[in-house]
Amino acid sequence: MRYFNLFSNTLITRGAQRILISDLQRETSEVYPLEFYDIIEELKVKSIEEISTLYDDESKEIFSQYLNLLLDKEYGFITENDWDKSFPPISYEYNNPSFINDLFIELSDISILEKLKQSVENLGIKYLVIHSKNYFTVEDIIRIEQTFADSVLSGIEIFSPYHKNIDRNFIEELNVKTIRVYHLTFYNCKKVPFRVKDEYRFILNFIKDNIDISSCGKIDIKYFNTNITKVLEAFNHNSCLHKKIGIDSDGNIKNCPLMPESFGNIHDTSLENVIKNPGFKKYWNITKDHIETCKDCEFRYICTDCRAFTEKTHINKDSLDTSKPLKCGYNPYTGIWEDWSKNPLKQKHYTKL
């Protein structure tokens, strides 16, 4: 008897109308019809020969096509006998030793980073995202880098307005003198000033449009992420707020700079004290399985979850907002994407923010 085995890094997510098959090793995801889910479930407990006897000729041909697809896509393999004892499933546990993994700050004064440096060390923060409305000189960015010299911090992402002094020499100097800066985005750039070289150590983007922090929270296929670490975090915790801390332009410490609730100000409160507040972690374990509509969506484990902008339709027993993200135009019950910004009901909520 032959048995089909899913590779342990193949994740099947069932939605209301479709399924998503995610290859966590190749970091790819593809959508398939819902009927495919039942076949995959049968293959988990029955041999290929047993399943074939259950179908008529037409259905048997469909089953064969689906089985060949699973093999062609390398989602699994065929063995004989005792298949279920030889290939243990992957663990979906998520472990992260940091108290806080990500710090997102609207930066108006670079000197504030000196004040945050010790907290970054104490909390084991790995990634720093800086959004600035002010121009950064090459010296400014090098200063940001040097602030965290010999730090536990491993990556810095910067969003800053473009200015005429950003030329190839500007970028090449940063390429030599920075280590932790791994992503640079210059916005309000009317045209790309020069051809971006592949040999730059960091990702470099020039964006024509203004990038305002309030534009955050958009749900779109281009933002989906099949990275196994991100998927496991989304499987167990909130995909946006878990182990994240934000500081807005006024220094208010929040789960996210766009969230309304503040837990203190950086000028008189440490990040260490903020995370001791039980209320600060209240959204950390709200997964997509708890969010209305999202819980029936096939994309829920590769998608992020915005609690700053929601449809404001559902509150759970703990008084937490479990409404669908406002800036999502996908309907898992129809499988159709629409422009969320043109939805009158969504516009009504958005204008109130």
N, C-alpha and C positions, 0 to 999 in steps of 0.2 A: 504493500500500500504506500502511495506517495502522499506527502504532506507539504503544504506550502507554509513557509515561515516568514513572517515579517522581520526585516532587520530591526534590531532593538532601537535604532535611531530614527525609525519611521513613525511619525506621530499622525494618527487619524483623528481629525476633529469633525464631529457631526454638527451640522447646522440644521435649520428648519427645512431647507429645500435642497441643500448641497452638502458635500463633504470637502474638507481640505486635507490633502496628504502632504505632509511636511517632511522633507529629508533634512534632518538636523545636522547631518555631516556635510552635505553639499550646500546647505543653507538656501534651499529652494522650496517653494510651496506651489501646488497646483490644485485647481478646483475640479471636482468630478460629480456626476449625478448621485443623488441620494441612494439609489438602488445598489450602487457599488458597495455601500457600507454593509448591507446585509450579506453580500457575498464574502466580504473580508471577514465578517464575524463568523460565518459558517466555516471558513477555511481555518479558523483558530481551533475548531473542535472536531472537524471531520476531515477525512481523507479526500483527495481529489476524486477518487473513484466513487466514494459514497455520495458525494454531492452530485456527480454526473448522473447517477441513477434517479435522482429526484426530479430531473427536468425532462421535458419533451425535446424533440430535435431542435426546434427553434431556440428555446431557452438554453439548451446545451451549447449551442453555437455562441450565444451571448456570453455565457459563463466562460467559455474557452477564450473569447476575445479579451475579457476582463483579466483572466489569469495571465495571458500573454502580455498584457499591458503592464501588470505588476512585475513581471519578469524583465520585460524590455526596459522599464524605468529603473530597474534594480532596487525595487522597494522590498524585495525578499528573494527567497531561494527555495528550492525543493529538496526534501530529504526523504528517507524511508524509515518508518518505524521510530518509536521513542523520541520523536521530534521535540515534544514538549518538555523533555527532561534535560536536553542538552544545551538549550539556548535560553538562559534566563533573561527576563525583560530588563530594560534600562530603569534605573531609579529616577523618579521624578522629584526627588528632594532637591531643595535649593539651599545652599549654604554660602554665606558671605560674612567673613569675620569682622568687617568694618561696622562701627556703630552707625556711621553715615557713609554712603558710597559716593554721592554726587552733591556738589554745592553749585547752585545757580544764583548768580548775582547780577543785578543791574548796577553797573559800576559807574559812579559819578566822580569818584576820587580814588586814584590808585593807592594812595597812602593807607586806605582802609584795609588793604590786603595784609599789611604788617600786623594789624590788630587781629587778623583772622589766622595768621600763620600757626600759632600754637594750638588753636582749636582744630585746625586741619590735622596736625600731628596727633593730638589726643583722641580724635574721633576716627582716625584712619581713613580720612577722605581720599579717594583715588582720583576723582575727576572734578575739574573746575570748569564751569561754563560762564563766560563773561559776556554780557551784552552791554555795549556802551553807545550812548548817543553822541559822545564826544570823539573827535579825531584822535587816533593813536599815532604817535611818531614811532620810528624804529626804536628810539631810546625807551619809550614807554613800554613797548612789548618786551624788550630785553629786561627792563626793570621788573616786569611781572614775572618773567622767567626766573630772574635772580632771587626774587623774594622767596621762592620755593626751592632754592638750591639745597641739595641733600635732604629733600623732603620725602615723606611717604607718598605725596601726590605724584601720580604717574602721567596724567594727561591734562592739558589745558586747551580749551576751545574758545575762540574769540570771535565775536561779531562786532564790527566797528564800521563807521561811515568811511567811504572811499574819499581820498583827497589827492591832489595833483602830485604830491611828493612820493606817492607809492609807485615806484618804478621797479625795474628789474634789479637794480643795485639794492634797493630797500629790501626786497624779498630774499635776495641771495645773502645779504648780511644776516637776516633772521635764520636762514637755512643753516648758517655756520654757528651762530651764537645762541641758538635755542635748542633745547632737548625735549622738554615737556610739551611745548606747543605742537599739537598734532593736527589742528584744523583751524584755518584762518578764513573768515568770510568778510569781505568788504562790500557793503551795500551802498545803494544810491550811486552806482557806477554807470554812467551813460553808455560807455562802451568799454570792452576789455582792453586795457592799456597795452598788453603784450601777450604773446603766446605763452601759456603756462607749460613749464617743462615737467616731464615725468620724473626727473631725478630729484625734485624737491622732496625733502624728508617729510613734509607735512602736506595735508590736503589744502589746496588753495582755490577759493571761489571768488569770483566777481559777480555780484548780483545787481541787476538794473534797478529793481524795485527797492523801496524802503522796507526794512525788516523791523517792524515794531513788535515789541514783546507781546502785545495783545493779539497778534496774529497766531500765537501759539495755540495748540489744541486741535488743529485741523486733522481729520481722519482721511487718509488717502492711501491708495495702494502703494504709491511711491515711498511711503513712510513705513511700510510693513517690514518686519525684521524676523528672519527665521534663524538667527543666531541662537544656538542651544542655550547659552547662559540667559539671554533675554526671554526665551520661551519658558524655561524652567521658572524664572522669576515671575512671569505672568501667570503661570500655572498655579503658583502658591501665594502670590502677593499682588498688590496693585502695581500695574505695569508702568505707572508714571510717578507715583508718590513714595513708593517703598524706599526707605533709606535715603531719601532726598531731602535737602533743606534749601530754602530759598531766601534771598535778601533783596527787597525791592529798593528803588532809587532813594527812598527816605531812610533806609537802614532798618526797616521793619523785618523781623524774622518770621518766616511763614513756611508752610509745607511747599508752597510754590509762590513766586512773587506775584502771581495773578490771583491767588486765593484771597478772600476778604479777611479771614481771621489772622490776627497777628499774635505772636507769643512773646513779644518783647522787641527791644531795639538794640542793634549791635553796639550802640554807644553806651548802653548801661546794662546789657545782658550778654552772657557768654552763650555760645552755641551748645556747650556742654549742659548748661542749666536748662536750656530750652527743651532738649530731647528728654529730660527727666519728667517733663510735663506729660501725663498720660494722654491728654487731649491732642498732643502733637502727633501721636502715632495712630489716631483713630481711623484713618483711611488706609493705613499701611497694608491691611489684609483684606481689603475689599477687592476681590478679583473680578474679572469679567463675567464669571459665573454668577455673580451677585447683582450685576447691572441689568436693568430692564432692557429688553431687545438684544443687547450684547450677548446675554446668556444663550441665545438661540442662533448666534452668528458663527459661521464656520471660520471666520478670521480672528476669533477672540484671543487666541494665544500668541498671535504674531502682531497684534495691534496694540497701540497705547491707549490709555484711558485718561481722559481729562475730567477732573472734578471741579475745575475753575469755571468752565463753561458747560452747563448741562441744560437739558430741556425742562428741568425743575418740575417733574411730574410724579416722582416717587420718593418717599422717605421711609427708611426701614424702622424696625422696632427700637433701634439704638439712636434714632433721630439723625441718621446719616443719609445724605443724598445718594440714591442709587439710580438716578435717572440716566438715560442714554446721553452720551456726549452731544452737546448742541451742534458742533461743527462736523457732524457725520451725516452724509447723504445716502448711506447704504441701507437698504431694506432686506434683511435676511429672509423674509417671508416671500419675497418676490424675486430676489436675486438681482435687483435693479439698483444702479447708482443714480442719484439725482444731485443737482446742485443745491446743497443745504442752504446757501445764502438767499435762494429764491423762494424758500418755503415761508409763507406768511406767518405761520405759528412760530417758527424758529426766529424769524426777524423780530417778532414781538418781544421775545425773551432777550435777544441780543441787544436791542436798543435800550433795554432797562439797565444794562450793566454799566 
